[in-house]
C-alpha cells in the first residue's frame, strides 16, 4: 500500500487517518504534494496553475481567470463549493450537476435575467429550422434572407470590454456569432437549391428528397474517463439520456442533461480534447459525421480555456439528438 488517508473538504489531512510512503508524491484530488513549503506533509499541493494551502482552503496566488469570475474571491479554492465540485488545475470549479457552474451561484433575479439573455441565441436555432422549411415549401430563399438580416444585426457586440481578458473573450463570442450566421446562411442556400426540385414532385416527395440528399457535418465530442458513459464512449457510442429538455434548458438548468434528448458536441477538435482531459487527465475524443437534421444550434456562446494549450477559444457547441456512432481516439 502506497497511500491511505482521509481529507476534510478543502484537503487537509484528518489526524490519525492518513499514511503515505515517501516515494508517493500525490495526495488530495490526485495533485502533487509540495511539503517543503511549510515543512509538513499534506500542507501544500501543486495544482497546474497555482499552489493550494488546504489548511486555510485558499490558493497562494491570484486566479488567472479572475476577470472571468468577478463574483468570486481570486484566492478561493473550488469557488468555495467543495462538496459538489472539483477544482480544475487551480483555475475553476468543475460542477458535476450543471454545465454552467456560475448558474448555481446566482440569486433568483440573476437566474431569470440569465435565462432571458439566453433566449435570443436559442431563438436563432428555431429560426434556422423554420427558415429552411419555409424556403423549401414556399418562399424560395426569402425567409432565410430575412432571418440572416436580423441575425447579422446581433453579430458584433456593441459594448467594449476594458480588460485584455474581457476583450479576448468578446472577440471569441463575436467569432461564434459569425459562425452561427454562416451556418444559417448555408442552410437557407440549401433550402433554396432544393425548392425547385421539390415543386415538381408530389406532396410527400419533397420530404423524402430532403432526407435522401441530407448533408452531414463533422463533429467532435470529448469524454473524460470519469464520465458515467465512458465505457460506451470508448466504443464510439454516444447516447442522449432522453427527455423533454429544450436546448436552452440543456445549457442553463442544473441537471437538465439527465432529461435531455441532446448530447453536446463541438466543431473544434481542440475543444473536444479539452473536455476529454478534464478533470482526470485522460479520456477519448469521438469524431462523427452527423446528419444536419439531427443537429440543433446551441444557445451556448461560452468560451473555454484549453487545458492542453492555455488558449481561450469559443466552445463552438452543437447539440445532437438521439444516438451517434463515431470513431473514438484515446487522449492523451
Phi and psi in degrees as a GROMACS rama.xvg file:
@    title "Ramachandran Plot"
@    xaxis  label "Phi"
@    yaxis  label "Psi"
@TYPE xy
-93.538  -27.574  UNK-2
-156.469  141.677  UNK-3
-153.635  126.21  UNK-4
-170.785  173.049  UNK-5
-132.089  149.852  UNK-6
-128.922  154.832  UNK-7
-83.1491  -176.418  UNK-8
-60.3469  -31.8816  UNK-9
-98.1979  -0.515929  UNK-10
109.76  1.08715  UNK-11
-71.3991  142.367  UNK-12
-68.2908  137.925  UNK-13
-81.3749  128.811  UNK-14
-57.6968  132.77  UNK-15
75.1456  6.26767  UNK-16
-128.598  34.6971  UNK-17
-147.026  144.482  UNK-18
-148.478  137.538  UNK-19
-151.584  132.292  UNK-20
-72.0048  155.542  UNK-21
-62.6824  -24.9771  UNK-22
-79.4022  -14.5191  UNK-23
-95.8086  119.102  UNK-24
-95.8667  -2.82859  UNK-25
-113.89  156.191  UNK-26
-145.809  -123.736  UNK-27
-54.262  128.634  UNK-28
54.189  26.908  UNK-29
73.5491  13.9628  UNK-30
-87.7784  153.215  UNK-31
-74.103  133.353  UNK-32
-76.7153  147.122  UNK-33
-133.156  75.9254  UNK-34
-72.8125  -12.702  UNK-35
-70.9502  -22.7842  UNK-36
-63.8508  -48.0358  UNK-37
-109.793  -2.3267  UNK-38
76.0208  16.7551  UNK-39
-143.429  144.188  UNK-40
-67.8461  142.343  UNK-41
71.2665  21.3957  UNK-42
-105.932  -3.11337  UNK-43
-156.92  135.056  UNK-44
-126.237  137.07  UNK-45
-95.6623  87.5013  UNK-46
-69.7853  165.336  UNK-47
-58.9569  -37.6464  UNK-48
-108.104  -18.0112  UNK-49
-152.311  161.94  UNK-50
-92.6959  140.076  UNK-51
-118.604  131.489  UNK-52
-104.585  103.917  UNK-53
-68.9949  -17.5168  UNK-54
-67.9892  -32.6124  UNK-55
-110.112  -4.31381  UNK-56
66.3612  36.2134  UNK-57
-139.226  151.166  UNK-58
-80.6335  158.728  UNK-59
-92.9189  -3.93596  UNK-60
-141.17  167.605  UNK-61
-71.4395  143.709  UNK-62
-62.2408  125.236  UNK-63
-60.2081  -21.0896  UNK-64
-102.676  23.7953  UNK-65
-56.9808  -37.159  UNK-66
-66.3817  -24.4469  UNK-67
-80.581  -23.933  UNK-68
-126.419  70.4252  UNK-69
-66.2747  -18.0563  UNK-70
-82.1525  -9.75956  UNK-71
-102.612  152.005  UNK-72
-66.2031  135.959  UNK-73
-69.9631  -5.92539  UNK-74
-109.815  -1.79756  UNK-75
-66.976  141.374  UNK-76
-91.7318  125.356  UNK-77
53.8605  31.8538  UNK-78
56.2346  26.1175  UNK-79
63.8619  16.5153  UNK-80
-113.345  75.4873  UNK-81
-90.8761  -4.87572  UNK-82
-89.4136  -47.0518  UNK-83
-97.8068  1.30381  UNK-84
-132.423  157.504  UNK-85
-114.265  151.111  UNK-86
-85.4383  130.66  UNK-87
-100.98  98.2801  UNK-88
52.9469  22.9564  UNK-89
81.7424  17.537  UNK-90
-112.342  -53.3207  UNK-91
-155.093  164.602  UNK-92
-82.8017  144.967  UNK-93
-105.251  103.337  UNK-94
-87.772  119.607  UNK-95
-76.3401  -10.3659  UNK-96
-106.202  -4.56295  UNK-97
-152.468  144.147  UNK-98
-71.2025  -24.9767  UNK-99
-118.474  99.6593  UNK-100
-56.5725  -30.2617  UNK-101
-68.532  -24.6079  UNK-102
-60.0244  -42.1604  UNK-103
-71.545  -15.5621  UNK-104
-88.3946  -8.461  UNK-105
-81.8956  151.138  UNK-106
-80.7519  176.135  UNK-107
-61.5005  -37.8082  UNK-108
-66.9666  -41.4252  UNK-109
-66.3142  -38.4091  UNK-110
-63.3402  -41.9522  UNK-111
-61.4068  -42.4722  UNK-112
-66.0163  -38.6462  UNK-113
-61.0862  -45.4368  UNK-114
-64.8159  -38.2373  UNK-115
-63.9353  -43.208  UNK-116
-62.6424  -32.6719  UNK-117
-78.7808  -13.1819  UNK-118
-64.8875  -35.7566  UNK-119
-59.9152  -53.86  UNK-120
-64.2571  -30.6538  UNK-121
-64.8212  -37.6076  UNK-122
-63.9206  -30.9001  UNK-123
-61.6226  -39.8636  UNK-124
-63.1849  -43.6898  UNK-125
-66.9219  -37.3029  UNK-126
-64.3356  -34.9531  UNK-127
-59.9657  -51.2191  UNK-128
-63.9988  -40.5769  UNK-129
-64.2768  -43.6161  UNK-130
-63.5322  -41.5399  UNK-131
-63.2087  -43.8343  UNK-132
-64.6652  -43.1592  UNK-133
-66.6691  -39.2412  UNK-134
-60.8541  -43.4577  UNK-135
-65.5324  -42.4212  UNK-136
-90.8834  -33.6984  UNK-137
-129.88  -55.6069  UNK-138
-96.015  -8.56213  UNK-139
55.3173  40.3271  UNK-140
109.633  -15.6432  UNK-141
-65.8581  -39.8175  UNK-142
-63.7711  -44.4007  UNK-143
-65.9909  -36.0399  UNK-144
-63.7428  -37.9702  UNK-145
-64.7288  -47.6143  UNK-146
-66.2925  -40.0211  UNK-147
-61.6411  -39.1307  UNK-148
-61.9479  -43.1406  UNK-149
-64.0222  -41.3626  UNK-150
-69.9953  -34.0828  UNK-151
-62.6073  -33.6844  UNK-152
-66.5331  -21.4309  UNK-153
-98.3791  -1.01948  UNK-154
-67.0848  -48.8647  UNK-155
-96.1823  129.934  UNK-156
-69.6666  136.218  UNK-157
-85.2662  -26.6969  UNK-158
-77.7526  156.844  UNK-159
-120.042  121.395  UNK-160
-71.9063  149.747  UNK-161
-101.642  -31.0357  UNK-162
-87.0676  153.014  UNK-163
-57.6585  -39.7043  UNK-164
-65.1996  -42.9236  UNK-165
-64.1889  -39.7239  UNK-166
-64.6102  -39.6424  UNK-167
-63.8879  -43.5626  UNK-168
-67.5526  -36.4068  UNK-169
-64.1725  -41.1914  UNK-170
-62.6836  -38.8898  UNK-171
-66.1465  -40.6009  UNK-172
-64.2969  -39.2499  UNK-173
-63.4493  -40.5319  UNK-174
-61.4085  -40.1431  UNK-175
-64.9524  -39.2895  UNK-176
-63.2156  -40.686  UNK-177
-63.5944  -40.7503  UNK-178
-61.4299  -42.6684  UNK-179
-64.0556  -38.2366  UNK-180
-62.7703  -45.0246  UNK-181
-64.4991  -36.6431  UNK-182
-63.1534  -43.2201  UNK-183
-65.581  -41.2837  UNK-184
-61.5477  -43.4788  UNK-185
-64.4759  -36.6369  UNK-186
-64.441  -41.8014  UNK-187
-62.6065  -40.6264  UNK-188
-63.1109  -39.2826  UNK-189
-63.6777  -43.9375  UNK-190
-63.9313  -39.0088  UNK-191
-64.5134  -39.3258  UNK-192
-67.9285  -33.7481  UNK-193
-80.6605  -22.0185  UNK-194
-60.2248  -46.652  UNK-195
-59.7191  -41.8353  UNK-196
-65.8079  -35.0199  UNK-197
-68.0428  -30.0317  UNK-198
-69.944  -18.7606  UNK-199
-92.2859  0.904646  UNK-200
-115.295  -177.936  UNK-201
-72.4773  178.032  UNK-202
-61.8419  -37.9336  UNK-203
-87.6121  -20.9616  UNK-204
-61.7494  -39.6449  UNK-205
-57.0838  -39.0746  UNK-206
-64.1042  -40.9707  UNK-207
-66.6146  -36.0582  UNK-208
-67.0535  -40.9021  UNK-209
-60.4761  -43.499  UNK-210
-63.455  -38.0664  UNK-211
-70.6225  -29.2035  UNK-212
-108.24  19.018  UNK-213
-59.6435  126.418  UNK-214
-80.3197  160.177  UNK-215
-120.379  164.723  UNK-216
-131.842  142.961  UNK-217
-85.2908  120.161  UNK-218
-126.759  162.193  UNK-219
-134.082  145.94  UNK-220
-138.37  128.923  UNK-221
-101.211  133.302  UNK-222
-128.662  119.819  UNK-223
-76.3804  155.026  UNK-224
-68.9378  -6.25727  UNK-225
-89.928  -7.23397  UNK-226
-72.0554  143.792  UNK-227
-65.1045  -22.6788  UNK-228
-102.002  20.6026  UNK-229
-64.5183  -36.0455  UNK-230
-59.614  -43.6616  UNK-231
-71.0747  -35.4952  UNK-232
-61.5506  -35.6995  UNK-233
-61.4196  -24.0917  UNK-234
-93.252  0.343631  UNK-235
84.0962  14.2584  UNK-236
-103.784  129.361  UNK-237
-127.141  121.219  UNK-238
-118.766  137.046  UNK-239
-76.4536  148.896  UNK-240
-66.5307  -28.9868  UNK-241
88.4256  144.799  UNK-242
151.422  -158.936  UNK-243
-116.597  8.44851  UNK-244
-63.2143  136.989  UNK-245
-81.3825  166.291  UNK-246
-55.3785  -38.6331  UNK-247
-65.8653  -44.6131  UNK-248
-64.1008  -38.6161  UNK-249
-55.2579  -36.6031  UNK-250
-95.244  -16.6132  UNK-251
-123.448  -22.7305  UNK-252
-93.7601  124.321  UNK-253
-56.0434  129.573  UNK-254
79.3486  1.49677  UNK-255
-67.0033  -22.4276  UNK-256
-64.2339  -19.2646  UNK-257
-74.4702  -18.9296  UNK-258
-130.097  39.6201  UNK-259
-110.46  140.804  UNK-260
-82.2215  5.07575  UNK-261
-116.159  157.055  UNK-262
-122.682  156.171  UNK-263
-94.9498  129.149  UNK-264
-128.33  176.514  UNK-265
-144.898  154.912  UNK-266
-87.1545  -6.13528  UNK-267
-107.993  112.279  UNK-268
-61.404  -28.4645  UNK-269
-66.8073  -36.3297  UNK-270
-66.1454  -41.841  UNK-271
-61.9911  -41.6565  UNK-272
-62.7758  -38.0973  UNK-273
-58.5064  -46.0753  UNK-274
-72.2275  -27.9022  UNK-275
-67.4212  -30.6518  UNK-276
-85.9808  -16.5654  UNK-277
-101.778  134.882  UNK-278
-98.0503  -6.15175  UNK-279
-102.09  6.30523  UNK-280
88.766  -2.82664  UNK-281
-154.107  156.237  UNK-282
177.152  -153.115  UNK-283
-134.242  150.02  UNK-284
-111.187  124.46  UNK-285
-102.921  128.934  UNK-286
-110.761  132.276  UNK-287
-148.936  144.287  UNK-288
-89.2363  111.375  UNK-289
-110.509  131.496  UNK-290
-58.6662  139.16  UNK-291
-59.9372  -30.2299  UNK-292
-67.2014  -15.5852  UNK-293
-95.2353  -3.07957  UNK-294
-106.345  157.074  UNK-295
-135.655  135.047  UNK-296
-63.4085  128.5  UNK-297
-82.1359  139.958  UNK-298
-77.2478  -0.140832  UNK-299
-82.9341  116.805  UNK-300
-115.28  26.074  UNK-301
-72.7419  160.237  UNK-302
-103.725  161.485  UNK-303
-137.118  142.791  UNK-304
-90.891  114.299  UNK-305
-70.4049  125.996  UNK-306
-62.8813  -38.3887  UNK-307
-77.2114  -22.6586  UNK-308
-128.31  -19.8838  UNK-309
82.2376  2.69403  UNK-310
-81.5002  149.783  UNK-311
-98.9877  122.031  UNK-312
-134.186  163.861  UNK-313
-67.4524  141.549  UNK-314
-67.5213  -23.9156  UNK-315
48.8231  48.9717  UNK-316
-79.3021  141.615  UNK-317
-128.642  131.392  UNK-318
-90.7583  136.608  UNK-319
-123.193  131.898  UNK-320
-89.3585  148.177  UNK-321
78.0146  -150.424  UNK-322
-106.219  140.895  UNK-323
-127.509  138.037  UNK-324
-114.409  118.714  UNK-325
-131.834  -165.38  UNK-326
-105.886  116.765  UNK-327
-88.0736  145.884  UNK-328
-133.736  126.065  UNK-329
-74.4433  141.928  UNK-330
-133.287  147.85  UNK-331
